[in-house]
Amino acid sequence: MTELREDVPHAARIWNYWMGGTDNFPADRAAGDAVARVYPEIVVMARESRRFLIRVVRFLAAEAGIRQFLDIGTGLPTMQNTHEVARGVDPAAKVVYVDNDPLVTAQAGFYVHADYHDPERILAEAAKTLDFARPVAVMFMGVLGYEPSLDVLRSIVDDTFGATAPGSHLVLWDGTNTTPSVVEGAKRLAESGGVPYILRSPDELAGCFDGLTLVEPGLVPITRWRAEGEFIDAYGAVARKG
């Protein structure tokens, strides 16, 4: 298991800091502040990403009839986590979280400690809780930028989601590169010691949904997915298999 390093910024803890959480260390706060000085909207993005998650999971559970969720790269618990939203619709909903941060391991239940580069392990462990013969929502929420190669990224998504049954849904959002300030913010994050984060275009993210049916309104800024928020440079979508 990865050693917990308090002196090295980690994405899950930086994100927790931006969301107003307490599960972070000085190195995480310093890195987070360096990014926020260049791109203050990152704090808005962090909080809007949680609102997007809430809307998506509520839609999946209440309208699409999904009762199984595989949340990959979940990060640290904050408020209105996936299992809380899903079980608010159906207390029997099943949720498996996946992350590779040891601090997440210490705090979250129904948990697989793994990296998303290992879909085979994730699926094998998740199958102890989830029934992959029935529809599953597979969620990659603001995490795929840690993979530098677009081809590898798509392979990760395809290999993971490919194991699901018809009626399953893919949920994905990520920071995008359509504004100079967010590009500069990603640069500052790397300069502060954080793991570099690759921002992609909306068109590049759209390729992850090839062969699937996008749920309305399609791939849009996360503040505008079944909401009417201001534009932020982060796009997300939900798509159905079969």
C-alpha positions as CSV (number, residue, x, y, z in Angstrom):
1,M,0.0,0.0,0.0
2,T,1.2,3.5,-0.8
3,E,2.9,5.3,2.1
4,L,0.9,8.4,3.3
5,R,3.2,11.4,2.8
6,E,2.2,14.6,4.5
7,D,4.9,16.6,2.8
8,V,3.9,15.8,-0.8
9,P,0.7,17.4,-2.2
10,H,-1.9,14.8,-3.2
11,A,-4.9,15.5,-5.5
12,A,-7.6,14.1,-3.2
13,R,-6.4,16.2,-0.3
14,I,-6.0,19.4,-2.4
15,W,-9.5,18.8,-3.7
16,N,-10.8,18.3,-0.2
17,Y,-9.1,21.6,0.8
18,W,-10.8,23.5,-2.1
19,M,-14.2,22.0,-1.0
20,G,-13.7,23.3,2.5
21,G,-12.8,20.0,4.1
22,T,-10.3,19.3,6.8
23,D,-8.6,16.2,5.6
24,N,-5.5,17.9,4.2
25,F,-2.0,18.9,5.1
26,P,0.1,22.2,4.7
27,A,1.7,20.9,1.5
28,D,-1.8,20.3,0.1
29,R,-3.0,23.7,1.1
30,A,0.1,25.4,-0.3
31,A,-0.4,23.7,-3.7
32,G,-4.1,24.5,-3.7
33,D,-3.4,28.1,-2.9
34,A,-0.8,28.3,-5.7
35,V,-3.4,27.1,-8.2
36,A,-6.2,29.3,-6.8
37,R,-4.1,32.4,-7.1
38,V,-3.9,31.9,-10.9
39,Y,-7.3,30.3,-11.3
40,P,-9.6,31.3,-8.5
41,E,-12.5,29.6,-10.2
42,I,-10.9,26.2,-9.2
43,V,-12.7,26.5,-5.9
44,V,-16.0,27.0,-7.7
45,M,-15.2,24.0,-9.9
46,A,-14.5,21.8,-6.9
47,R,-17.8,22.6,-5.3
48,E,-19.8,22.6,-8.6
49,S,-18.3,19.1,-9.4
50,R,-20.0,17.8,-6.2
51,R,-23.3,19.4,-7.3
52,F,-22.9,17.7,-10.6
53,L,-22.3,14.4,-8.9
54,I,-25.5,14.9,-6.8
55,R,-27.6,15.7,-9.9
56,V,-26.2,12.8,-11.8
57,V,-26.5,10.1,-9.1
58,R,-30.1,11.3,-8.3
59,F,-31.0,11.1,-12.0
60,L,-29.4,7.6,-12.3
61,A,-31.2,6.3,-9.2
62,A,-34.6,8.0,-9.6
63,E,-35.0,8.2,-13.4
64,A,-32.7,5.6,-14.9
65,G,-33.4,2.9,-12.3
66,I,-29.7,2.3,-11.5
67,R,-29.0,0.6,-8.2
68,Q,-25.3,-0.2,-8.5
69,F,-22.5,2.4,-8.7
70,L,-18.8,2.1,-9.2
71,D,-17.2,5.4,-8.3
72,I,-13.6,5.4,-9.5
73,G,-11.2,8.0,-8.0
74,T,-13.7,9.0,-5.4
75,G,-11.4,11.2,-3.3
76,L,-12.0,12.0,0.3
77,P,-15.5,11.9,1.8
78,T,-17.1,15.4,2.0
79,M,-20.8,15.9,1.8
80,Q,-23.5,14.2,-0.2
81,N,-21.3,11.3,-1.3
82,T,-22.4,8.9,-4.0
83,H,-23.9,6.3,-1.5
84,E,-25.8,9.0,0.4
85,V,-27.4,10.3,-2.7
86,A,-28.2,6.9,-4.2
87,R,-29.5,5.5,-0.9
88,G,-31.7,8.6,-0.5
89,V,-33.6,7.2,-3.5
90,D,-33.3,3.5,-2.6
91,P,-31.7,2.4,0.7
92,A,-30.7,-0.9,-1.0
93,A,-28.5,0.8,-3.6
94,K,-24.9,-0.7,-3.8
95,V,-21.9,1.6,-4.1
96,V,-18.2,0.6,-4.5
97,Y,-15.6,3.3,-4.2
98,V,-12.1,3.1,-5.8
99,D,-9.1,5.3,-5.0
100,N,-5.3,4.9,-4.5
101,D,-4.8,7.5,-1.7
102,P,-4.1,5.9,1.7
103,L,-6.0,8.7,3.5
104,V,-9.1,7.7,1.5
105,T,-8.5,4.1,2.6
106,A,-8.5,5.2,6.2
107,Q,-11.9,6.9,6.0
108,A,-14.2,5.3,3.4
109,G,-16.2,2.1,3.5
110,F,-17.2,-0.2,0.6
111,Y,-13.8,0.5,-0.8
112,V,-11.3,-0.9,-3.3
113,H,-7.7,0.4,-2.9
114,A,-6.5,0.4,-6.5
115,D,-5.4,2.6,-9.4
116,Y,-7.6,3.1,-12.4
117,H,-4.8,1.8,-14.6
118,D,-5.7,-1.7,-13.3
119,P,-9.3,-2.2,-14.5
120,E,-9.0,-6.0,-14.1
121,R,-8.3,-5.7,-10.4
122,I,-11.0,-3.0,-9.9
123,L,-13.6,-5.2,-11.6
124,A,-12.6,-8.3,-9.8
125,E,-12.9,-6.6,-6.4
126,A,-16.0,-4.7,-7.3
127,A,-17.7,-7.9,-8.3
128,K,-17.6,-9.0,-4.7
129,T,-20.3,-6.4,-4.1
130,L,-21.8,-5.5,-7.5
131,D,-23.6,-7.8,-10.0
132,F,-22.1,-7.0,-13.4
133,A,-24.9,-9.0,-15.1
134,R,-27.1,-6.1,-14.2
135,P,-26.8,-2.4,-15.0
136,V,-24.0,-0.5,-13.2
137,A,-23.1,3.2,-13.3
138,V,-19.4,3.6,-13.8
139,M,-18.1,7.0,-12.7
140,F,-14.8,8.8,-13.5
141,M,-15.3,12.2,-11.8
142,G,-12.5,14.6,-12.5
143,V,-9.7,12.1,-12.4
144,L,-8.7,11.1,-15.9
145,G,-6.3,14.0,-16.4
146,Y,-3.7,12.1,-14.4
147,E,-3.2,9.9,-17.4
148,P,-1.0,11.7,-20.0
149,S,-2.0,9.6,-23.0
150,L,-5.4,10.0,-24.5
151,D,-5.2,6.6,-26.1
152,V,-4.5,5.0,-22.7
153,L,-7.3,7.1,-21.1
154,R,-9.8,5.7,-23.6
155,S,-8.5,2.2,-23.1
156,I,-9.1,2.5,-19.3
157,V,-12.6,3.7,-19.8
158,D,-13.4,1.1,-22.5
159,D,-11.9,-1.8,-20.5
160,T,-13.7,-0.8,-17.3
161,F,-17.1,0.0,-18.8
162,G,-16.9,-2.8,-21.3
163,A,-17.5,-5.3,-18.5
164,T,-20.9,-3.9,-17.7
165,A,-24.3,-5.1,-18.9
166,P,-26.7,-3.3,-21.3
167,G,-28.5,-0.5,-19.5
168,S,-25.4,0.5,-17.7
169,H,-24.4,4.2,-17.7
170,L,-21.0,5.9,-18.0
171,V,-20.5,9.1,-16.1
172,L,-17.5,11.3,-16.8
173,W,-16.4,14.9,-16.2
174,D,-13.0,16.6,-16.4
175,G,-11.4,19.9,-16.5
176,T,-11.0,21.2,-20.0
177,N,-8.6,23.5,-21.8
178,T,-10.8,26.2,-23.4
179,T,-9.6,29.1,-21.2
180,P,-6.1,30.3,-20.6
181,S,-6.5,30.7,-16.8
182,V,-7.3,27.0,-16.2
183,V,-4.3,26.0,-18.4
184,E,-2.1,28.2,-16.3
185,G,-3.7,26.8,-13.1
186,A,-2.7,23.3,-14.1
187,K,0.8,24.5,-14.8
188,R,1.0,26.0,-11.3
189,L,-0.3,22.8,-9.7
190,A,2.6,20.9,-11.3
191,E,5.1,23.6,-10.2
192,S,3.9,23.3,-6.6
193,G,4.7,19.7,-6.4
194,G,1.4,18.2,-7.3
195,V,1.0,15.5,-9.9
196,P,0.6,17.1,-13.3
197,Y,-2.9,17.2,-14.6
198,I,-3.6,17.0,-18.4
199,L,-6.4,19.2,-19.5
200,R,-8.2,18.1,-22.7
201,S,-10.6,19.6,-25.1
202,P,-14.4,18.7,-25.0
203,D,-14.0,16.9,-28.3
204,E,-11.3,14.7,-26.8
205,L,-13.5,13.8,-23.9
206,A,-16.4,13.2,-26.2
207,G,-14.4,10.2,-27.7
208,C,-14.8,8.4,-24.4
209,F,-18.6,8.1,-25.2
210,D,-18.2,6.6,-28.6
211,G,-20.8,3.9,-29.3
212,L,-23.0,5.0,-26.3
213,T,-26.2,7.1,-26.2
214,L,-25.7,10.4,-24.5
215,V,-28.3,11.4,-22.0
216,E,-29.7,15.0,-22.6
217,P,-28.2,17.6,-22.6
218,G,-25.1,15.7,-23.7
219,L,-21.5,16.8,-23.0
220,V,-21.7,20.3,-21.5
221,P,-20.1,22.3,-18.8
222,I,-20.9,20.6,-15.5
223,T,-22.8,23.7,-14.3
224,R,-25.2,23.3,-17.2
225,W,-25.9,19.6,-17.0
226,R,-29.6,19.7,-16.0
227,A,-28.9,23.1,-14.3
228,E,-28.5,26.7,-15.4
229,G,-25.2,27.7,-13.8
230,E,-22.4,30.0,-15.1
231,F,-19.8,28.6,-17.5
232,I,-16.8,26.9,-16.0
233,D,-14.0,25.1,-17.9
234,A,-15.1,21.6,-17.0
235,Y,-17.3,19.3,-19.1
236,G,-19.3,16.3,-18.2
237,A,-21.8,13.8,-19.5
238,V,-23.8,10.7,-18.8
239,A,-24.3,8.0,-21.5
240,R,-26.2,4.8,-21.7
241,K,-25.1,1.4,-23.1
242,G,-27.6,-0.4,-25.3
